[in-house]
Amino acid sequence: MSRAACPESSLLTARRGDMCYCPGCSHAAVLESLGAAMDRMGLRPEEVCIVSDIGCIGTADRYFSCHTFHGLHGRSITYAEGIKRARPGMSVIVLIGDGGCGIGTAHLVHAARRGIGIKILVCNNFNFGMTGGQHSPTTPPEARTATTPGGAVERPFDICQTVIANGAAHAGRFSALDADLSDKIEAALRSPGFALLDIWELCTAYFVPSNKFKPTSFLPLSETFGLPLGLLRDMPTEVASTHQPEPPLTSRPSASPPSIAALAWPGRREICIAGSAGQRIRSAAGVLGEIAVAGGLFAAQLDDFPITVRKGHSVSELIVSDRPIRYSGVDRPDLVLILSDDGARRLGELSSLPAGCRVIADAAVTLPVIKASLQFIDLASLEKSSGRASAALAALCLGVLVQGWLDGPTVESAVGALGGRYVEGNLAAVRAARGCFDETARTQPHAALFPEAAS
């Protein structure tokens, strides 16, 4: 048994027969060859990130025991470039189809031009196989597809020459059925700078039966349309390093994370902050999420805002947990902050909030009667103490203090250690929240922190 077919010895965790692909589909052969190549290179799971696109090949990430990122159609190249910029020492591999290359042509061109060291494996089966066999940018003329029943008429997209013209360090066109495909993939993974392999495949569900296409059809196709098979460019290391230097990373993360003491946190807590554009709702959630991660916790944030950006609602859902977050939906929030009527309208029906949820709302917001614990704050007063741009963070910190998830000194210390461009405003927000919390506790030690809403 080859190493690529053995889950115990490879980053590839599935055998060909256990993969989801149609019988005879070439995707499985490509994944086996990739697994074998990474095995020979001795790559460890933490050293690899596989970025998958939409389409049949987009299901491949589930079969690898390493970092994976599944993106939108045609956009996998941009995600991969971002990952490589943030983690330049990581091997970042894109699995994309011919359809994704067509949709993301601009991303393909500029990634090659910038010389970022991502490696792209194009699983090219000449049609959109997942959605019914429609023609793609690489469909050859006269080929019959679901959308060209009389035969395609356009010249196929030359993926290799496109990236070569824009500075790719390594480019080649091969068949998925080549016995030494894993060697060719390994060479691409080891090459400096940007590398791409255009791997011709068989789509046995649509393209093969519609066109009587077979493995021996690759060579005539190559010759007819001037799309040569083989290695088309391979820059030596010294040439690539001078001709295509890795661009400077202006926002490279620091070598060590901020010095924040480990934070104690009571399990999984779901938070929703709803307000208006300009209130820095998303920034507030982001600050809490960042100090959580820096303090050894886990965080997930989802934002909602209209296309107008500077007008209308702004809502952030934030999960902070002391365990890995396997599900990122906020179904039963523990804390809901409502800071404007825009936010309240966006949240819609509030009667479904559980009784154990605490809702903290600006006193100026109109709300219906709800089952959850509803309490009011004077947001204008917080704005005076913290500054308008920091009021949402002040309200969020106040909610965290009221819930007893963290104490004031801990939050202030963590925000200060986190630093960043807005550290002074963030600290002002924390201090405003602490001042409100501490003053109420001092003057009304036996009273609720906020006046309960009238029922």
C-alpha positions as MATLAB code, in Angstrom:
seq = 'MSRAACPESSLLTARRGDMCYCPGCSHAAVLESLGAAMDRMGLRPEEVCIVSDIGCIGTADRYFSCHTFHGLHGRSITYAEGIKRARPGMSVIVLIGDGGCGIGTAHLVHAARRGIGIKILVCNNFNFGMTGGQHSPTTPPEARTATTPGGAVERPFDICQTVIANGAAHAGRFSALDADLSDKIEAALRSPGFALLDIWELCTAYFVPSNKFKPTSFLPLSETFGLPLGLLRDMPTEVASTHQPEPPLTSRPSASPPSIAALAWPGRREICIAGSAGQRIRSAAGVLGEIAVAGGLFAAQLDDFPITVRKGHSVSELIVSDRPIRYSGVDRPDLVLILSDDGARRLGELSSLPAGCRVIADAAVTLPVIKASLQFIDLASLEKSSGRASAALAALCLGVLVQGWLDGPTVESAVGALGGRYVEGNLAAVRAARGCFDETARTQPHAALFPEAAS';
ca = [
       0.000    0.000    0.000;
       1.352    3.433   -0.912;
       1.872    5.995    1.805;
      -0.659    8.286    0.130;
      -3.355    5.644    0.553;
      -2.548    4.976    4.185;
      -4.192    7.423    6.597;
      -1.804    6.452    9.401;
       1.250    7.786    7.560;
      -0.034   10.772    5.629;
      -1.724   14.121    5.955;
      -4.294   12.565    3.647;
      -6.880   10.863    5.850;
      -9.049    9.005    3.313;
      -8.546    6.304    0.735;
      -9.720    6.842   -2.811;
     -12.760    4.618   -2.424;
     -13.900    6.508    0.666;
     -13.879    9.921   -1.030;
     -17.098   11.513   -2.255;
     -16.130   11.704   -5.935;
     -17.833    9.922   -8.839;
     -16.260    6.618   -9.949;
     -13.348    7.417  -12.229;
     -13.176   11.105  -11.264;
      -9.583   12.325  -11.321;
      -9.889   14.436   -8.171;
      -9.059   11.459   -5.955;
      -5.873   10.751   -7.936;
      -4.742   14.356   -7.480;
      -5.373   14.236   -3.727;
      -3.423   10.983   -3.401;
      -0.516   12.499   -5.305;
      -0.610   15.614   -3.137;
      -0.644   13.498    0.022;
       2.348   11.477   -1.212;
       4.269   14.643   -2.103;
       3.715   16.184    1.328;
       4.745   12.880    2.944;
       8.075   12.855    1.146;
       8.670   16.443    2.167;
       8.028   15.539    5.798;
       5.478   18.322    6.235;
       3.723   18.384    9.587;
       0.012   19.289    9.957;
       0.747   22.617   11.600;
       3.017   23.593    8.696;
       0.365   23.259    5.969;
      -2.820   25.119    5.078;
      -4.970   23.808    2.230;
      -7.333   26.410    0.806;
     -10.233   24.995   -1.193;
     -12.541   26.645   -3.688;
     -16.155   25.892   -4.630;
     -16.892   22.979   -6.965;
     -16.286   19.258   -6.583;
     -12.652   19.875   -5.614;
     -13.932   22.184   -2.884;
     -14.839   19.102   -0.844;
     -11.173   18.064   -0.633;
     -10.287   19.930    2.556;
     -12.161   17.392    4.685;
      -9.649   14.712    3.686;
      -6.529   16.352    5.116;
      -5.322   16.552    8.722;
      -3.869   20.056    8.566;
      -5.101   23.640    8.578;
      -7.852   24.131    5.976;
      -9.845   27.107    4.698;
     -12.922   26.739    2.487;
     -13.800   29.887    0.562;
     -16.104   31.386   -2.038;
     -16.024   30.525   -5.736;
     -12.920   31.980   -7.366;
     -11.723   33.656   -4.174;
      -9.576   30.876   -2.705;
      -6.455   32.482   -4.194;
      -7.011   35.707   -2.255;
      -7.570   33.837    1.008;
      -4.405   31.836    0.390;
      -2.398   34.994   -0.258;
      -3.646   36.516    2.977;
      -2.723   33.386    4.932;
       0.737   33.307    3.353;
       1.318   36.957    4.200;
       0.310   36.373    7.815;
       2.267   33.092    8.092;
       5.109   33.285    5.548;
       6.700   30.077    6.825;
       3.591   27.997    6.152;
       3.064   25.879    3.024;
      -0.174   27.284    1.567;
      -1.756   25.139   -1.152;
      -4.807   26.101   -3.206;
      -7.122   23.431   -4.649;
      -9.241   25.098   -7.324;
     -11.095   24.048  -10.467;
     -11.095   25.490  -13.968;
     -14.360   27.256  -13.139;
     -12.834   28.895  -10.083;
      -9.843   30.053  -12.140;
     -12.227   31.685  -14.601;
     -14.274   33.389  -11.903;
     -11.128   34.449  -10.046;
      -8.932   35.333  -13.036;
      -8.027   38.754  -11.647;
      -6.949   37.174   -8.356;
      -4.902   34.587  -10.253;
      -3.112   37.229  -12.315;
      -2.255   39.499   -9.418;
      -1.126   36.688   -7.113;
       1.330   35.613   -9.837;
       2.401   39.229  -10.393;
       3.077   39.807   -6.709;
       5.121   36.618   -6.449;
       3.542   35.464   -3.199;
       4.745   31.927   -2.528;
       1.410   30.132   -2.683;
       1.098   26.885   -4.653;
      -1.986   26.364   -6.838;
      -3.227   23.013   -8.117;
      -5.873   23.594  -10.797;
      -8.064   20.491  -11.113;
      -9.106   21.186  -14.694;
     -11.852   18.897  -16.042;
     -13.074   21.333  -18.731;
     -16.534   21.963  -17.276;
     -18.475   22.969  -14.178;
     -18.913   19.436  -12.871;
     -20.696   20.166   -9.598;
     -23.569   22.191  -11.057;
     -24.511   20.079  -14.050;
     -21.707   20.075  -16.610;
     -21.903   23.622  -17.970;
     -19.058   24.930  -20.145;
     -16.127   26.591  -18.364;
     -13.308   28.910  -19.523;
     -11.178   25.864  -20.426;
     -13.839   23.974  -22.414;
     -12.305   23.265  -25.838;
     -14.107   24.283  -29.052;
     -16.722   21.837  -30.335;
     -17.019   20.212  -26.896;
     -20.593   19.513  -25.867;
     -21.710   20.618  -22.413;
     -25.037   21.388  -20.749;
     -24.811   24.973  -21.994;
     -23.125   24.263  -25.372;
     -25.148   21.316  -26.716;
     -24.083   22.206  -30.268;
     -20.439   22.517  -29.302;
     -18.381   25.266  -27.671;
     -16.991   27.991  -29.923;
     -14.471   29.894  -27.783;
     -10.749   29.291  -27.464;
      -9.858   27.682  -24.117;
      -8.255   29.800  -21.415;
      -4.492   29.136  -21.174;
      -4.017   29.173  -17.424;
      -0.280   28.427  -17.491;
       0.705   31.120  -19.988;
      -1.421   33.628  -18.091;
       0.542   33.163  -14.868;
       3.879   32.831  -16.692;
       3.306   36.164  -18.429;
       2.733   37.676  -15.015;
       5.865   36.312  -13.367;
       5.107   32.814  -12.003;
       8.285   31.097  -10.813;
       7.022   27.593  -11.578;
       4.278   26.469  -13.952;
       3.400   23.206  -15.664;
       0.556   21.359  -17.358;
       0.130   17.664  -16.635;
      -2.412   14.866  -16.618;
      -3.949   13.659  -13.374;
      -3.220   10.159  -14.644;
       0.559   10.686  -14.889;
       2.282    7.991  -12.838;
       4.756   10.543  -11.485;
       2.241   13.305  -10.709;
       3.249   13.294   -7.039;
       6.845   14.119   -8.083;
       5.604   17.034  -10.164;
       3.469   18.311   -7.281;
       6.420   18.001   -4.919;
       8.579   20.046   -7.297;
       5.919   22.765   -7.330;
       5.656   22.739   -3.528;
       9.416   23.058   -3.198;
       9.769   25.816   -5.787;
      10.354   29.422   -4.660;
       7.710   32.057   -5.208;
       4.398   31.515   -6.953;
       3.796   28.055   -8.471;
       0.867   26.618  -10.447;
       0.084   23.258  -12.013;
      -2.740   22.981  -14.552;
      -3.768   19.350  -14.011;
      -6.014   17.968  -16.751;
      -8.664   15.618  -15.447;
     -11.555   13.374  -16.432;
     -15.076   14.375  -15.361;
     -16.785   11.001  -15.692;
     -20.213   12.360  -14.815;
     -20.573   14.937  -17.593;
     -17.637   15.780  -19.845;
     -16.413   12.237  -20.584;
     -19.776   10.757  -21.670;
     -20.865   13.888  -23.579;
     -17.672   14.051  -25.632;
     -16.423   10.461  -25.733;
     -13.389   11.871  -23.977;
     -10.722    9.485  -22.658;
      -7.163    9.581  -21.297;
      -5.692    9.395  -24.779;
      -7.578   12.593  -25.700;
      -5.244   14.812  -23.676;
      -2.373   14.837  -26.172;
      -4.459   15.666  -29.287;
      -6.199   18.416  -27.310;
      -2.815   19.831  -26.305;
      -1.501   19.799  -29.875;
      -4.652   21.152  -31.518;
      -4.917   24.262  -29.357;
      -1.251   24.921  -28.631;
      -1.475   24.067  -24.947;
       1.753   22.139  -24.401;
       1.978   19.528  -21.690;
       4.970   19.363  -19.347;
       6.980   21.735  -17.203;
       6.719   25.176  -18.799;
       8.710   27.297  -16.339;
      10.990   26.511  -13.428;
      13.085   29.399  -12.194;
      16.220   28.474  -10.221;
      16.076   29.504   -6.588;
      18.648   32.272   -6.962;
      16.876   33.720  -10.029;
      13.436   33.581   -8.462;
      14.664   35.134   -5.243;
      16.061   38.147   -7.101;
      13.485   38.372   -9.881;
      10.443   37.788   -7.659;
      11.232   38.805   -4.093;
       8.601   38.180   -1.473;
       6.973   41.610   -1.017;
       7.454   43.283    2.352;
       4.648   42.649    4.793;
       3.588   45.977    6.212;
       1.285   44.383    8.759;
       3.222   41.250    9.687;
       2.187   40.129   13.177;
       4.757   40.479   15.913;
       6.857   37.461   16.775;
       5.224   37.166   20.188;
       1.593   37.873   21.106;
       0.670   40.614   23.566;
       1.567   39.758   27.148;
      -1.846   39.055   28.631;
      -2.308   36.804   31.624;
      -4.459   33.735   31.106;
      -8.115   34.682   31.518;
     -10.566   32.641   33.561;
     -13.886   32.456   31.722;
     -17.093   30.591   32.634;
     -17.574   28.248   29.654;
     -19.254   29.343   26.422;
     -20.911   32.744   26.500;
     -22.881   34.190   23.593;
     -23.145   37.972   23.207;
     -25.075   40.167   20.781;
     -24.432   43.908   20.410;
     -26.953   45.859   18.312;
     -26.671   49.520   17.442;
     -26.221   51.945   14.560;
     -23.517   52.729   12.027;
     -20.876   54.958   13.576;
     -21.245   53.555   17.096;
     -18.241   51.248   16.558;
     -20.290   48.166   17.394;
     -18.045   45.772   15.477;
     -14.923   47.342   16.948;
     -16.256   46.830   20.461;
     -16.893   43.138   19.845;
     -13.487   42.847   18.219;
     -11.661   44.253   21.246;
     -13.277   41.739   23.594;
     -12.583   38.949   21.117;
      -8.937   39.944   20.792;
      -8.252   40.065   24.518;
     -10.040   36.728   24.881;
      -7.781   35.059   22.310;
      -4.660   36.727   23.724;
      -5.728   35.456   27.146;
      -5.895   31.845   26.006;
      -9.626   31.683   25.233;
     -11.487   31.089   21.977;
     -13.614   33.668   20.165;
     -15.811   33.878   17.070;
     -17.382   37.078   15.706;
     -20.067   37.571   13.053;
     -21.030   41.075   11.897;
     -24.181   42.307   10.178;
     -24.505   45.717    8.534;
     -26.125   47.097    5.357;
     -24.291   47.996    2.192;
     -24.644   51.687    3.080;
     -22.066   51.083    5.879;
     -22.343   54.570    7.380;
     -26.112   54.509    7.739;
     -28.481   52.014    9.304;
     -27.941   49.129   11.704;
     -24.739   47.547   12.950;
     -24.902   44.223   14.788;
     -22.155   41.928   16.070;
     -22.528   38.439   17.481;
     -19.617   37.338   19.632;
     -18.894   33.983   21.231;
     -16.191   33.707   23.884;
     -15.423   30.264   25.252;
     -12.833   28.443   27.298;
     -13.127   25.530   24.856;
     -12.762   25.330   21.064;
     -15.821   26.701   19.261;
     -17.220   23.949   17.043;
     -20.449   25.781   16.248;
     -20.382   29.541   15.726;
     -24.098   30.280   15.761;
     -25.574   32.495   18.481;
     -28.866   30.733   19.249;
     -29.385   31.457   22.956;
     -27.487   34.640   23.833;
     -26.464   35.189   27.421;
     -26.072   38.937   26.982;
     -27.758   41.287   24.500;
     -26.807   44.969   24.308;
     -29.216   47.241   22.409;
     -27.768   50.696   21.870;
     -30.110   52.225   19.289;
     -33.504   51.861   17.647;
     -31.722   50.754   14.442;
     -30.238   47.857   16.353;
     -33.528   46.979   18.016;
     -35.324   46.889   14.652;
     -32.638   44.665   13.163;
     -32.931   42.174   16.006;
     -36.649   41.914   15.298;
     -38.801   39.791   17.595;
     -37.236   39.815   21.054;
     -39.881   37.687   22.772;
     -37.964   34.508   21.911;
     -35.010   35.495   24.065;
     -34.754   33.059   26.989;
     -35.538   34.163   30.516;
     -31.920   33.592   31.502;
     -30.692   36.164   28.986;
     -29.748   39.612   30.236;
     -30.752   42.478   27.937;
     -29.082   45.828   28.586;
     -30.544   48.668   26.531;
     -30.086   52.396   26.218;
     -32.939   54.098   28.036;
     -33.765   56.026   24.837;
     -34.550   52.822   22.905;
     -38.169   51.706   22.565;
     -38.568   48.027   23.379;
     -41.531   45.672   23.856;
     -42.175   43.574   26.947;
     -39.894   40.537   26.900;
     -39.249   37.454   29.023;
     -35.520   38.136   29.344;
     -34.136   40.277   32.149;
     -34.337   43.804   30.745;
     -32.287   46.611   32.269;
     -31.548   50.142   31.109;
     -28.395   52.245   30.959;
     -27.831   55.893   30.143;
     -25.673   55.602   27.034;
     -25.278   59.379   26.812;
     -23.645   59.360   30.238;
     -21.214   56.649   29.145;
     -20.396   58.681   26.048;
     -19.445   61.647   28.220;
     -17.074   59.491   30.258;
     -15.512   57.449   27.477;
     -16.028   59.493   24.319;
     -18.662   58.734   21.709;
     -16.401   56.450   19.694;
     -15.770   54.238   22.730;
     -19.271   54.150   24.224;
     -20.207   50.778   22.684;
     -17.100   49.184   24.164;
     -17.900   50.815   27.504;
     -21.396   49.307   27.397;
     -19.987   45.901   26.477;
     -17.439   46.009   29.291;
     -20.182   47.043   31.673;
     -22.215   44.033   30.602;
     -19.224   41.730   31.170;
     -18.729   43.189   34.665;
     -22.421   42.890   35.516;
     -22.430   39.261   34.401;
     -19.374   38.621   36.550;
     -17.437   37.003   33.697;
     -14.363   39.179   34.320;
     -13.532   41.825   36.922;
     -12.639   45.437   36.210;
      -8.881   45.318   36.908;
      -8.515   42.230   34.723;
     -10.322   43.826   31.770;
      -8.354   47.062   32.041;
      -5.038   45.239   32.314;
      -5.856   43.056   29.301;
      -6.950   45.987   27.133;
      -3.825   47.920   28.059;
      -1.575   44.956   27.271;
      -3.341   44.429   23.951;
      -2.244   47.906   22.886;
      -2.935   48.973   19.333;
      -3.815   52.212   17.606;
      -6.950   52.837   19.684;
      -5.613   51.738   23.059;
      -6.277   55.084   24.766;
      -9.911   55.151   23.637;
     -10.329   51.510   24.627;
      -8.891   52.165   28.060;
     -11.211   55.152   28.458;
     -14.139   52.845   27.697;
     -13.052   50.288   30.286;
     -12.546   52.973   32.913;
     -15.971   54.457   32.198;
     -17.529   51.015   32.623;
     -15.608   50.410   35.839;
     -16.561   53.815   37.167;
     -20.250   53.206   36.518;
     -20.093   49.725   38.006;
     -18.063   50.697   41.075;
     -20.055   53.878   41.819;
     -23.352   52.024   41.769;
     -21.962   49.254   43.951;
     -20.635   51.855   46.422;
     -23.726   54.027   46.677;
     -26.341   51.274   46.308;
     -24.691   48.103   47.595;
     -28.003   46.256   48.009;
     -29.672   47.505   44.837;
     -29.623   46.231   41.296;
     -26.996   47.938   39.192;
     -29.568   49.279   36.766;
     -33.217   50.150   37.163;
     -35.398   47.260   35.999;
     -37.582   47.994   33.023;
     -41.253   48.522   33.726;
     -43.294   45.481   32.718;
];
